[in-house]
Amino acid sequence: MLSFSYLSVAASLILFGCILWRLKRIQDTHKIAASCLWLGAYACFTNSPILSPLIESEMVVLGQNLSLYVGFPIMALIMLDVAMGWQWQRATWGRIFLALAAMFELMRRAENGAAYGEFILWICLLALLWSIYRIIRTARLQGQASNRLYIGMGFYFALMMVSLGSFNTGTMVLWSGLTLLAFGGYLYFADSTMALASPSESPK
């Protein structure tokens, strides 16, 4: 059952990553988000109980680190970018990627990797909550929000906070994958809504 969960999330992340990569609007943001989804898919594949014995431990650890400490924080920043309307360019995302990778390596060598991991994931959670608040607030002002959205997001983040409290790597890989999938889906459906609202708008 656990292997099925990992593989299902991985397959869904790959699918949504491909869909986001092909979208025409806000191309830089969507392509970076697609890359984050694929990092999450790789981590889920390598942590699947069926596949992990067949993969070298270094590759499993690499997938975990890239997904949890690079891909997940970048997705949180993408949601902030969307919620706040910053519209960062691809070069900015590249610098953020390098900074996150370098910071993780510095913390690991200083033997503070576990503490840094907990810190970065809690910061990501707060960033995602703020992003959701801004997105829901904007939707309410436009008359598009619903109570089901509040209930669904509240339930999901309650479970997310429980998993963060345990800080089990396997659990975090699965929950981060689900979170990447949820926000990747949001980006796709938000793009579809924008396209329907302004079908004649030329790609940016």
C-alpha positions as CSV (number, residue, x, y, z in Angstrom):
1,M,0.0,0.0,0.0
2,L,2.8,2.4,0.9
3,S,4.6,1.6,-2.4
4,F,1.4,2.3,-4.3
5,S,1.0,5.7,-2.6
6,Y,4.6,6.7,-3.5
7,L,4.3,5.5,-7.1
8,S,0.8,7.1,-7.5
9,V,2.1,10.5,-6.3
10,A,5.2,10.2,-8.4
11,A,3.2,9.4,-11.6
12,S,0.8,12.3,-10.8
13,L,3.7,14.7,-10.3
14,I,5.3,13.7,-13.6
15,L,2.0,14.2,-15.4
16,F,1.2,17.6,-13.9
17,G,4.9,18.6,-14.5
18,C,4.5,17.9,-18.2
19,I,1.2,19.8,-18.3
20,L,2.7,22.8,-16.6
21,W,5.8,22.8,-18.9
22,R,3.5,23.1,-21.9
23,L,1.4,26.0,-20.7
24,K,1.9,29.2,-22.6
25,R,1.1,31.8,-19.9
26,I,3.7,33.0,-17.3
27,Q,6.2,30.5,-18.9
28,D,9.1,31.0,-16.4
29,T,7.0,30.4,-13.4
30,H,5.3,27.3,-14.9
31,K,8.6,25.8,-16.1
32,I,10.2,26.2,-12.7
33,A,7.1,24.7,-11.0
34,A,7.3,21.8,-13.4
35,S,10.9,21.2,-12.4
36,C,9.9,21.2,-8.7
37,L,7.2,18.6,-9.4
38,W,9.7,16.4,-11.2
39,L,12.1,16.6,-8.3
40,G,9.3,15.5,-6.0
41,A,8.5,12.6,-8.4
42,Y,12.1,11.5,-8.3
43,A,12.2,11.5,-4.5
44,C,8.9,9.5,-4.4
45,F,10.2,6.9,-6.8
46,T,13.5,6.4,-5.0
47,N,11.7,6.2,-1.6
48,S,9.2,3.6,-2.7
49,P,9.7,0.4,-0.8
50,I,9.6,-1.6,-4.1
51,L,12.2,0.5,-5.9
52,S,14.5,1.8,-3.1
53,P,16.4,-1.6,-2.7
54,L,17.3,-1.4,-6.4
55,I,18.7,2.1,-6.2
56,E,22.0,3.1,-4.6
57,S,21.6,4.8,-1.3
58,E,23.4,7.9,-2.5
59,M,20.8,8.4,-5.2
60,V,18.0,8.0,-2.7
61,V,19.5,10.6,-0.4
62,L,20.1,12.9,-3.3
63,G,16.5,12.7,-4.3
64,Q,15.3,13.4,-0.8
65,N,17.6,16.4,-0.4
66,L,16.8,18.0,-3.8
67,S,13.1,17.6,-3.2
68,L,12.8,18.6,0.4
69,Y,15.4,21.3,0.6
70,V,15.4,22.8,-2.9
71,G,12.2,21.8,-4.8
72,F,9.8,22.3,-1.9
73,P,11.1,25.7,-0.9
74,I,11.1,26.9,-4.5
75,M,7.4,25.8,-4.9
76,A,6.6,27.8,-1.7
77,L,8.3,30.8,-3.3
78,I,6.5,30.3,-6.5
79,M,3.2,30.4,-4.6
80,L,4.3,33.6,-3.0
81,D,5.3,35.0,-6.4
82,V,1.8,34.2,-7.7
83,A,0.0,35.5,-4.7
84,M,2.0,38.7,-4.4
85,G,2.4,39.3,-8.2
86,W,6.2,39.6,-8.1
87,Q,6.7,37.9,-11.5
88,W,10.3,36.8,-11.0
89,Q,12.3,35.9,-14.1
90,R,14.1,32.6,-14.8
91,A,17.5,34.1,-13.9
92,T,16.2,34.9,-10.4
93,W,14.9,31.4,-9.9
94,G,18.3,30.0,-11.0
95,R,20.0,32.1,-8.3
96,I,17.5,30.9,-5.7
97,F,18.1,27.3,-6.7
98,L,21.9,27.7,-6.2
99,A,21.5,29.6,-2.9
100,L,19.2,26.9,-1.5
101,A,21.6,24.1,-2.6
102,A,24.6,25.9,-1.2
103,M,22.9,26.7,2.1
104,F,21.9,23.1,2.6
105,E,25.5,21.9,1.9
106,L,26.9,24.4,4.3
107,M,24.5,23.4,7.1
108,R,25.2,19.7,6.4
109,R,28.9,20.2,6.7
110,A,28.4,22.2,9.9
111,E,26.4,19.1,11.2
112,N,23.2,21.2,11.5
113,G,21.4,19.5,8.6
114,A,18.5,18.2,10.7
115,A,17.8,21.5,12.5
116,Y,18.1,23.4,9.1
117,G,15.7,20.9,7.6
118,E,13.1,21.5,10.2
119,F,13.6,25.3,10.0
120,I,13.3,25.5,6.2
121,L,10.2,23.3,6.1
122,W,8.4,25.3,8.8
123,I,9.3,28.5,6.9
124,C,7.9,26.9,3.7
125,L,4.7,26.0,5.5
126,L,4.2,29.6,6.8
127,A,4.9,30.9,3.3
128,L,2.3,28.6,1.8
129,L,-0.2,29.6,4.4
130,W,0.4,33.2,3.7
131,S,0.1,32.6,-0.1
132,I,-3.2,30.7,0.4
133,Y,-4.5,33.6,2.5
134,R,-3.7,36.1,-0.2
135,I,-5.1,33.9,-2.9
136,I,-8.4,33.3,-1.0
137,R,-8.6,37.0,0.0
138,T,-8.3,38.0,-3.7
139,A,-10.8,35.3,-4.7
140,R,-13.3,36.6,-2.1
141,L,-13.0,40.1,-3.3
142,Q,-13.8,38.8,-6.8
143,G,-16.7,36.7,-5.5
144,Q,-15.0,33.4,-6.4
145,A,-14.1,31.8,-3.1
146,S,-16.1,29.1,-1.4
147,N,-16.3,27.6,2.1
148,R,-15.2,24.2,0.7
149,L,-11.9,25.7,-0.3
150,Y,-11.3,26.9,3.3
151,I,-12.3,23.5,4.8
152,G,-10.2,21.6,2.4
153,M,-7.1,23.7,2.9
154,G,-7.5,23.8,6.6
155,F,-7.8,20.0,6.9
156,Y,-4.8,19.5,4.6
157,F,-2.5,21.8,6.5
158,A,-3.5,20.3,9.8
159,L,-2.3,17.0,8.6
160,M,0.8,18.6,7.1
161,M,1.7,20.2,10.5
162,V,1.3,16.8,12.2
163,S,3.8,15.2,9.7
164,L,6.2,18.1,10.3
165,G,6.0,17.5,14.0
166,S,7.3,14.0,13.6
167,F,9.9,15.0,10.9
168,N,10.2,11.5,9.5
169,T,12.0,11.7,6.2
170,G,9.8,9.2,4.4
171,T,6.6,10.9,5.6
172,M,8.0,14.3,4.6
173,V,8.8,13.1,1.1
174,L,5.3,11.8,0.6
175,W,3.6,14.9,2.1
176,S,5.9,17.3,0.2
177,G,5.0,15.4,-3.0
178,L,1.3,15.8,-2.2
179,T,1.8,19.5,-1.5
180,L,3.7,19.9,-4.8
181,L,0.9,18.1,-6.6
182,A,-1.8,20.3,-4.9
183,F,-0.1,23.6,-5.8
184,G,0.9,22.3,-9.3
185,G,-2.7,21.6,-9.9
186,Y,-3.7,25.0,-8.6
187,L,-1.3,26.7,-11.0
188,Y,-2.8,24.7,-13.9
189,F,-6.4,25.5,-13.1
190,A,-5.6,29.1,-12.3
191,D,-4.0,29.4,-15.7
192,S,-7.0,27.7,-17.3
193,T,-9.3,30.2,-15.6
194,M,-7.2,33.2,-16.7
195,A,-7.2,31.8,-20.3
196,L,-11.0,31.6,-20.3
197,A,-11.3,35.1,-18.8
198,S,-9.1,36.6,-21.5
199,P,-8.9,34.3,-24.5
200,S,-7.5,36.9,-26.8
201,E,-4.6,37.8,-24.5
202,S,-1.3,37.1,-26.1
203,P,1.3,34.9,-24.3
204,K,3.7,36.8,-22.1
